[in-house]
């Protein structure tokens, strides 16, 4: 079975290029439009798709992504709908897909059952936001058994000695959040992110992708100068929020936004 995540990062590393990772919430604003959104992102520069599982209490997310989850839930989104969305994406794309979720979604299914269902749908990795690696043994074990990657988050407040421990449980890539707090667009980037990425790279051979606050092509360009991956979420999700009621416009605007952001990866 192809390791899509490793293949992407390895291929781009050979080109001296960072990978472009885009986030949207599965089912936002509805099933059909979300599938069209995912297709537009993958056709306009996004190379790894991060899909959020709608959750009623997304504590790590800012208002933009909270409202996206709320819209999806109000449209009737269920866990199986997320897997159906991924199956549909797999009919036209082999891009890596990572589930961005809270542990409740995994635990409520039984951990191994969740991993099996996700893998069968076409998922490549799981990022459980509220699950620290010290408590992730069952998920890591099930993931290794079924060729699923486990992505863990390193924050600006993570002690140096803990980064190595986190890297031992992680696979696929390390997600570095460049700011404390919740997700959301920012006008400027954190100033010490490059140093933090270099520190993480000294502790692991895994690629390091950076997210939180990246919203312009210039932000992407700067982040790509030191990171292996650039993660954009709120700047894309806002394209949905600002065009509700007009599915065609949502797809057009988010495709153009992804295309513009991806220009920051051009050498």
Rosetta blueprint (number, residue, H / E / L):
1 X L
2 X L
3 X L
4 X H
5 X H
6 X H
7 X H
8 X H
9 X H
10 X H
11 X H
12 X H
13 X H
14 X H
15 X L
16 X L
17 X L
18 X L
19 X E
20 X E
21 X E
22 X E
23 X E
24 X E
25 X E
26 X L
27 X L
28 X L
29 X L
30 X L
31 X H
32 X H
33 X H
34 X H
35 X H
36 X H
37 X H
38 X H
39 X H
40 X H
41 X H
42 X H
43 X H
44 X L
45 X L
46 X L
47 X L
48 X E
49 X E
50 X E
51 X E
52 X E
53 X L
54 X L
55 X L
56 X L
57 X L
58 X L
59 X L
60 X L
61 X L
62 X L
63 X H
64 X H
65 X H
66 X H
67 X H
68 X H
69 X H
70 X H
71 X H
72 X H
73 X H
74 X H
75 X L
76 X L
77 X L
78 X L
79 X H
80 X H
81 X H
82 X H
83 X H
84 X H
85 X H
86 X H
87 X H
88 X H
89 X H
90 X L
91 X L
92 X L
93 X L
94 X L
95 X L
96 X E
97 X E
98 X E
99 X E
100 X E
101 X E
102 X L
103 X H
104 X H
105 X H
106 X H
107 X H
108 X L
109 X L
110 X L
111 X H
112 X H
113 X H
114 X H
115 X H
116 X H
117 X H
118 X H
119 X H
120 X H
121 X H
122 X L
123 X L
124 X L
125 X E
126 X E
127 X E
128 X E
129 X L
130 X L
131 X L
132 X L
133 X H
134 X H
135 X H
136 X L
137 X H
138 X H
139 X H
140 X H
141 X H
142 X H
143 X H
144 X H
145 X H
146 X L
147 X L
148 X L
149 X E
150 X E
151 X L
152 X E
153 X E
154 X E
155 X E
156 X L
157 X L
158 X L
159 X L
160 X H
161 X H
162 X H
163 X H
164 X H
165 X H
166 X H
167 X H
168 X H
169 X H
170 X L
171 X L
172 X L
173 X E
174 X E
175 X E
176 X E
177 X E
178 X L
179 X L
180 X L
181 X L
182 X L
183 X L
184 X L
185 X L
186 X L
187 X L
188 X L
189 X L
190 X L
191 X L
192 X L
193 X H
194 X H
195 X H
196 X H
197 X H
198 X H
199 X H
200 X H
201 X H
202 X L
203 X L
204 X L
205 X L
206 X L
207 X E
208 X E
209 X E
210 X E
211 X E
212 X L
213 X L
214 X L
215 X L
216 X L
217 X H
218 X H
219 X H
220 X H
221 X H
222 X H
223 X H
224 X H
225 X L
226 X L
227 X L
228 X L
229 X E
230 X E
231 X E
232 X E
233 X L
234 X H
235 X H
236 X H
237 X H
238 X H
239 X H
240 X H
241 X H
242 X L
243 X L
244 X L
245 X L
246 X L
247 X H
248 X H
249 X H
250 X H
251 X H
252 X H
253 X H
254 X H
255 X H
256 X H
257 X H
258 X H
259 X H
260 X H
261 X H
262 X H
263 X H
264 X H
265 X H
266 X L
267 X L
